[in-house]
């Protein structure tokens, strides 16, 4: 298995395709295998996707500390250094959007373009108050069982998928649920990743972004998550990020890159219009 020694941990990674490198940062507690469901096959036709397991997931090390957005970003920067990549596109889904935002702020020389997809507002609600992780999670995991809880996050047409896509593409839903579950370790590690979302204030950091940015979200990604919705966060983030483009994908819920192909098409269009060489 390809791993890179980054700091005091080992990071599992994969590269596929050729062309400009595109780092894909996953959602909290999502392993890299999730990107193989549709995304890597699509992007590798034109680019070189780089996927990885964050610390605490999949085949990467599972240390007892370091579960913060800034640390995840440093892990990514270290991984790219190990791979000899000096410039890349950075794309993040959900928590991954916070990670690549932190990367772009810390290393604008490394991040040529930034794509934030369906990210939460982080430490604060849209109204500015403090956010909390759901107090019901532990009870729901006990009641449902850990595997059922994880799979239920994907296998639904209320928050995750458009009902028509969910009905007509059960194979995609099943493949994504299987991939997400495949990288889990323990409920405790899952909670560390959940808590990490509150270690970064996505909206407060937006003005510090100095690279071309795409804010991407399903137009129907409107389920409230303790003081914010992804679509309302996306709209605010686009206002606060200098020069950012906002694209709300019609008829798409939270699974931005898996609920149909609109998200992938929008991402490809953005990357093609902002080639890395043009940013040097």
SESE-487686 format. One record per residue: residue in one letter; x, y, z of N, C-alpha, C, O, CB in turn. Coordinates in steps of 0.02 Angstrom, whole numbers, plus 50000, padded with zeros to 5 digits. Atoms other than C-alpha are relative to their C-alpha. Glycine has a CB too. Example, Ala and Ser with C-alpha at 12.3 -4.5 7.8 and 13.67 -1.06 7.14 Angstrom:
2
a500454994150000506154977550390500455006050000500975005950033499505000150062s499584994149997506844994750357499615005550037499865011050045500205002349929
//
This chain:
280
x500424994050000500005000050000500445006250000500925006550039499525000050061x499594993950001500715017349957499845004450061499275006550071499885004049936x500074995549943500995027550115500575004950001501115003549976499974996050067x499494994849993501945043450151500105001450074499615001950112499805006549962x499854998449931502815047050315499965007650008500385011349981500714997350022x500124992949992502155064150367500015001650075499564999550111499315002249967x499944998849929502735070550535500094993450037500554989750023499395003850027x499945006149961502435056550658499484994749980499364990050018499935001550074x500515004850021501095047250558500124997849928500515000949891499305003050007x499995002450069500885037350398499325001749968498795000249995500134992349997x500604998250037499635043950270499944995549938500394995449896500025007549979x500135004150060498895031750144499765004749945499365009249957499474994450015x500204995850056498695039449971499984995949936500254990449933500485006049992x500015002950067498345035249790500045005649949499775011049961499374995549988x499994995450057498715044249626499764996249938499904990249930500735002949988x500245003250061497875040649461499955005249944499845011149957499304996650012x500054995450057497865048149287500635004049991501155002750020499415004650009x499444995550014498985061749221499725007049992499115008149995500414997849937x500234993150006498915080349196500105003750066500475001450109499275000249979x499924995949941498765093749328499744996350062499214993350060499645006749992x500215003549940498675086749506499415003450035499385009550040500584999450049x500594997649964497025088349599499964996250066499814990350066499344999149957x500065003149934497065084849786499275000150021498945005350020500445003850053x500705000849979495385078249847499984998750074500174993350096499654994449960x500035000649927495095081150033499304997750020498815001050002500185006750035x500665002949986493675070450104499645003350058499925007450094500084992750014x500394997849943492295074150226500274996850064500664992050061499254998149990x499785002949936492575070650411499794992750003499234990949984499705004050059x500075007349992492745051950445499884996249934499734990249937499454998550047x500075003450064492605047950257500694997749976501165001749975499675004649947x499375002450027494005036950187500085001849926499605004149894500054992450008x499864998250069494825039550018499624995949949499504998249893500744999449986x500365004350048493875025049938499365003349975499115001449922499844993450032x500624996850022492345036249927500105003849934499635004349894499755004950054x499874996450062493175046149788500014995449939499934997749883500665003850004x500015004750056493265030449682499304999149972499214996649917500284993350022x500705000550024491375030949669499875006149955499645011349978499494999850060x500164994950050491225041249511500515005649991500625007749934499375003050016x499614993850004492425055449552500694998849968500855002149919500105002950070x499355001450030494155048149516499944997749927500335000149885500374994850041x500075001950071493565039549356499855006049955500095006249898499454994949992x500174994050040492865056249295500615004649993500795006549937499425003850033x499464995150001494325067449343500644997349967501015001149936500165002350069x499375002850025495715055449292500054999949924500584998549896500104993150026x499984999550073495235057249109500395006249978500655006549922499295000349971x499694993750020495975074749112500525002550050500965006450033499465005349991x499564997649946496875077249278500324994150036500224988350017499605004450050x499705005249958497885067749408499715000750071499995004450111500785000450001x500274999649932496785065449562500474996750050500764991450037499304996650002x499625002749943497685062649727499514999350057499225004250080500615004550020x500465001249945496645054549863500394997250059500934994450049499424995349978x499635002249941497135050250041499504998850057498945001350057500525005350021x500375001049938496485044050208500265004950052500855004850068500054992650025x499804995649945496505057550341500234995850060500034990050066499425004750021x499835003549938497305052750506499364997850035498885001650039500435004750046x500595002649965496075041850600499504996449956499004993949982499665005650033x500475003550044495235034450446500394995149955500994995949943499605005149957x499735004550050495535020050326500664996950019500734994050073500085003649936x499365003349992497335014350309500545004750026501135002750027500214997049936x499524995449970498175029750385500064998750075499654995250105499805007349987x499905000649927498855030750562499415002850038499055007250014500655003450021x500554997949958497625033250703500275002450068500184999150119499484994350010x499714997549937498525043850833499465002450048498875002950029500505005749986x500484997749950497705049950992499895007549999499485010050037500234997950069x500064992850001497895068250948500065002649928500214998849882500545003350045x499914996850065497935080550802499385000549958499425001749898500514996349962x500625000050040496105080250750499705007149999499195008550029499494995050030x500234993250010495935098450702500095001749926500494998649891500405005050044x499944998050070495705107050534500705002449984500985000349933499495005449984x499314997950017497405115850541500494994149996500934994149954500255004950051x499555005750003498265099150578499864995849938500344993449906499934995850063x500165003550062497335090350437500325003649940500585000349895499244999549991x499704996150056497925104450322500754998949998501044998249944499845007550007x499275001249999499725102150380500174993049976500684991949943500285001050071x499905006850026499565083450346499995000049924500414996849892499464995250028x500054999750073499025087450168500615003349969500875001049919499375003849979x499414996550025500445099650143500614995550003501014995349956500135006550040x499455004749994501665086650207499964994449949500474992349922500024997150069x500095005350050500935073350093500225002449931500584998949895499274997749998x499824997350065501125084449940500765000949994501054999849941499655006749987x499274999450000502935088049989500334993249988500814992749950500255003150066x499735006750009503275069350001499924997649928500344993849903499674995150048x500135002150069502535067049827500355004549949500315003249889499255000149987x499644995650045503585081049755499565004649960499745006749905500424996049953x500474995750036502085091549705500055007150029499935008250088499264997250007x499894993149978502415110249713499415004649985499395010350007500615002749967x500574995850019500755116349642499424995349983499524990549947500175004749940x500565004450014499015108649637499345003750005499315009250033500004994050048x500684997949985497155111449630499804996450065499974990550074499514998349941x500225003049937496375108249802499245000150003498945005549997500315003650061x500735000850000494585101749814499814996550065500094991450082499764996049937x500215003149938493695097949976499244999650006498895004349987500275003750059x500725001149989491985090850018499865000150075500194996650113499764993349969x500204999449930491155095550185500615002150042500895007450029499704993250026x499414998249961492555095450316500605001049955501035005249969500154994750052x499454999250047493745093450170500045007049971500585009449955499944995149944x500004993150023493215110750113500345004650049500705009250029499295002449988x499644996149949493815117950277500754998649996501165003150003499744998350071x499305001850004495445108350258500355003649943500895006549953500084992449991x499664996850058495835115050084499985007650006500425011049980499674997849934x500004992849987495315132550137500605001850044500955006750031499345002350034x499434998949957496605131550277500654999449962501125003249973499994995250060x499415000950042497885125150152500135006149957500705008649953499944993849957x499924994450046497565139250030500225006350036500605010450008499345001449964x499794994149961497775152350166500724999350022501105004150019499545000950061x499325001149976499365144650235500514999849944501075002249952500044993650040x499535001250055500145140350066499705001849932499574997449892500234992750000x500274998150065499475150549920500484998449943500284998149885499845007349999x499525002250051501075145649828499884992849979500064990949924500705000850026x500125007050012500535127449839499314998749968499244994349926500064996150064x500695001050023498665129049806499855004949944499795010949955499495001050059x500134995750059498335135649630499285002149997499135007949982500194996349936x500714998449996496435134749646499704996350059499964991250082499644998249933x500345002649942495245131049787499274998749983498935003049957500065004850061x500715001550008493565122149777499734997450067499974992550094499894994749944x500325001949936492475121149933499304997749983498895001649958500005006150051x500655003050018490985109549913499624998050063499854994050103500114993949955x500485001949948489535108450036500305000250070500164995950111499744993149986x499694999549934490555114150185499535003350050499105007350032500655003749996x500364996749946489845119150352500355006450019500895007949995499934995450060x499734993649980490145135750435500544999350053500885004250070499455004450027x499465001149952491315127950562499815001750071499304999450096500605004049980x500074998749928491465135050737499395004250017499165004150075500615003450025x500564995549984490025147350722499424999049952499514996949894500235007349998x500605000350042488245147450657499995005949952500415010449958499364999950044x500054994450047487725158850516499835006550035500005011950009499484998549947x500174993949962487055171050646500575002250046500515007450078499384998950040x499424998149962488745171350733500084996750067500584997750101499995007250009x499965003449936488375160750885500434993749995500574991449940499324998250025x499585006150001489425145550936499604994049977499024993249997500304998850068x500315006350020489015128950853500224994450047500754994850078500174998349927x499835005849960489005112350943499904993849957499514993849909499584999650065x500135006550031489125094250887499374997250031499254998150091500614995150009x500645002549976487455085450903500074995950064500464991250065499664995849946x499965003949938487205079251081499654993249995499724989150040499695003950057x500385006350008486115065051014500414994549965500184988849961499375001349961x499625004850041487495056450913500154993650038500044988150012500645003249976x499825006049963488085044651049499404995550012499454989450006500325001950067x500605004049989486315039151089499774996649936499584990849937499435004550028x500225002950063485895036550905500464994249979500224989249952499995005449946x499545005550016487465025950880499854993950044499864988350019500745002250010x500175005649957486995015351031499354996649977499304990549977499935002450072x500655002750019485205013350970500024996449933499724991149925499485005649998x500005002650068485585010050787500564995049988500514990649944500065005649951x499385003650015487295002050798500435004449955500185008249914499854993249965x499544995550034488845010350727499944999549924499915004549890500714998650021x500035000850072488755002950552499365002749971499375006349921500084992749981x500644997650025486915006550529499975007750002499705010849956499424997150040x499984992749994487185024450590500405003149942500175008049911500315002150068x499584997350053488585027450464499654999249932499625004049893500684996549998x500325001250065487645019650318499385004449992499245006649936499814992749994x500614996050005486055029350359500155007249979499725010649951499635000050066x499804993350021487015045550329499995000649924499875006049896500695001850027x499975000150073487165040450146499344997549970499105000249920500574995549976x500575003550030485635029450117499345003550018498945000850056499984992750024x500624996449988484255042550120499895005049944500365007149910500015003550068x500184995150051483335054350002499715006350032499335010050000499514997049949x500224993849967482995067950130500585005050005500505010849986499734998450070x499424995749994484715074950167500524998649945500815003349919500324999150067x499435001850041485915065350054499885000749925500265004149890500194992950014x500115000450073485155062549881499325002649980498835002450018500074992849977x500634998350031483815069449768499584993549995499854988449975500115003349929x500405006250001482345057049779500004996349934500024990149934499295001750018x499995003450065482345053549592500664996449988500664990749965499875005049944x499355003250008484215050049588500064994050047500314988850027500575005050012x499975005449950484075039549746499634993849976499864988249985499725002450067x500415005650024482715028849668500314996749939500304990549933499295002549982x499775002750064483545026849498500734997750001500954994349954499935005349946x499285001749998485365024549553500194996950066500644999250101500435006449987x499865003549937485345012549698500714997350001501004996550055499514994250009x499315002650002487035005949639500505005250025500975003550060500174997849928x499554994749978487875022749668499935001050076500435001650111499845006649963x500124999149928487065024749840500334994450039500664995650089499245000250014x499725005749966487585007249891500765000149999501084998750049499754993549969x499274999850006489365009249827500305005350046500825004250077500215001449927x499754994749958489585025649920499934998150074500394999250113499635006649986x500095002249931488865018650082500514994750019500794994950074499294997250010x499505005249987490005003450069500705003150008501085001150052500014994949943x499344996849997491515014650038500095003950065500625003650096500105004649941x499954996349938491135025950185500104995350060500524996550102499375004450011x499955004649943490895011350304500674996450000500934994850054499434994949997x499385003950004492465002550241500585003250037501044999750059500194998949928x499434996549969493605015850317499905001750073500325005250101500145006149963x500124998349930492845016950491500414995550046500574989850028499254999550017x499655004149951493765010950644499574999250063499294993850075500685003150019x500405000249940492865015250806499555006150004499675011249972500454999550062x500444994349989491455026550862500375005750033500225011650020499404998050044x499604994849968492715035950968500395004049948500415010249951500484997050052x499634996550052493775039950815499535004149957499705009649935500394995049957x500514996350037492205045150722499855006650035499805011850002499364995849993x500174993949963491805057650860500575005149997500455011149998499834998450072x499444995350005493555065050850499965003949935500105009949933500674996250004x500084996550065493235069050667499405004750002499435010249974499934994949943x500574995649992491525076150708500195006450037500025011950016499434996350037x499794994249960492285087450840500475004649961500495010649974500334997750064x499514996050038493625093250717499675005549960499995010649947500414995549953x500344994950041492335102950617499935006650037499855011850006499314997549980x500084994049960492215115250761500665003450016500685008150056499644998450064x499344997149987494085119150760500195005249947500765007549946500534994650004x499854995350054493965130750610499385004249986498835001649980500224996249935x500554995550015492885146050576500025001649925500375006149903500045006750043x499984999650073492545144250390499855007049974500205009549930499524995049969x500214993550024491675160850366500495005550021500655009949981499315001750026x499544995049977492875171050472500664999949962501005005049956500134999250074x499375000750036494365164350373499955001749926500465002249892500264993050009x500104999450072493605167450201500385005749968500645005049913499275000749985x499694994150030494325184750172500754999149990501055002849952499895006150044x499285001250006496095177750189500194995949939500784995149924500264996650062x499875004050060495925167150032500225004649943499885009549928499374995849980x499724995850054496975174349890500094996449934500444998849890500665002950022x499945003850062496815161049755499304999349970498805000150005500334993050012x500665001050030495415157849629499604994650037499874989350051500074998249926x500395004549959493995149449722499324998749969499005003249943499925002850071x500675002050019492435139849676499644997650062499884993250098500014994449945x500445002249945491055138049806499444996149968499044998749930499735006150043x500455004750034490025123049756499534996850051499744994850105500404994649962x500485003049954488435116449835499374998049962499195001149913499835004950058x500655001750028486835107549793499495005450017499455007850073499774993250026x500504994849988485425120049772499484997850051499165002150082499665001749934x500485002649953484335108749880500324997350064500014993550101499584994649968x499645002349941485635105650016499825004650059500235008550082500784999849989x500284995149954484545114550143499784997150067499385000250103499435003449968x500175002949935484405102850293500425003650054501035004050048500134992350001x499664996249947484835112750451500474995450040500284989950059499505003350046x499515003649960486395107050543500225004550057500765007550055500614997749957x499844996449939486365115650713500235007249986500785009350006500554996450039x499884992950009486295133550655500235002149931500375008049920500505002250048x499824998150068486735132850471499764994649952499624988949972500765001049992x500125004850053486315124450307500575000749950500835006249942499305001049966x499454999450048487635120350176499875005149945500325008849925500144993349969x500134995450055486755130350040500035007350024500295011649987499324998649969x499954993149974486585145950149500725001750018500945007450008499545001050061x499294998949987488385143850206500375001549936500805005949934500304993950036x499674999050064488935142650025499885007149974500345010349949499754994949948x500164993250024488045158849980500405005250039500675009950010499255001350007x499634995249959488835168050126500754999549986501105004649982499864998850075x499295001150012490545160450093500215003249934500755006149929500174992649999x499844997050065490485166149912500035007650005500435010849971499484997949948x499994992749990490115183949970500645002150035500915007550022499405002250040x499444998149958491575183750092500684998349970501195001149989499944996850067x499375002250030492895175149984500165004449940499775004649892499964992649979x499854995450054493765187749869500004996749931500364991849919500685003250012x500025002350069493325184749686499724993049990499784990349936500675000149973x500245006850005492475168049722499434999349951499025003849943499794997450068x500585001950041491295159749599499544995550042499784991250080500234996349934x500495004249966489705152049669499604996249948499344999149900499535004350045x500435004050044488835137549583499574995550043499824991350079500434995849950x500495004149965487255129949657499724995149950499404997149901499445004350033x500175005250049486915113449570499254998450005499024996350058500424993650012x500725001249997485075111549524499834992850018500164988149996499675001849934x500285006649984484105096849599500504995450035500464989350028499754996749938x499505003949965485575091249707499975001750074499895007550094500715001349972x499984999149928485615088549894500724999850025501165002949994499574994550035x499354999349968487135085550006500564996349964501144998349969499964997650071x499475003950032488075072649903500235003349936500095000849881499764992849986x499834995550055488815085949791500284996649938500064998049883500495005150024x499665003250056489915074949682499714993249982499964989949936500734999350015x500285006750011488835059249689499265000149982499014995249955500114995750062x500724999250015487035065549671499925002649929499735008449918499665004950052x499984997850070487135066049481500695002549982501155002150022499475005549987x499354997950026488555073249377500085007649996500595010049971500114997149932x499964992850006488175091849391500595003050038500905007750014499375003150025x499444997549961489475094649527500674998749967501105003149967499994997050069x499375001650034490855085849431500105004249938500655006449923500014992649982x499964995850061490455095349272500205007150017500615010149983499334999949962x499834993349979490525111949364500725000550024501075005450010499535002350057x499305000149977492175107149446500474999749941500965003549939500124994150047x499565000550058492965101949282500035006649962500575008749941499764994449954x500024993650035492415118149200500445005250035500815008850003499285002649994x499604995249961493205128349340500744998649994501145003149984499794999950074x499295001850004494845118849336500295001449931500865003749925500094992650018x499764998750068494995120149147500105007449989500575009549954499504997249948x499944992750009494725138949156500555003150042500725009050032499345003350017x499484997449957496075140849289500594995250001500744992350053499735001150072x499445004750001497575130549233500565002250046500675008150058500274999449928x499474998649951499015129249354500555004349970500795009050002500294993550027x499454996350030500325135749233499845007549994500295011749999500174997249931x500204993050007499345151749210500065003850066500075010050066499295000549974x499984996749934499465155149398500715000950025500805003650079499614996050050x499314999449975501365154449412500255007249996500825008650015500464995449960
//
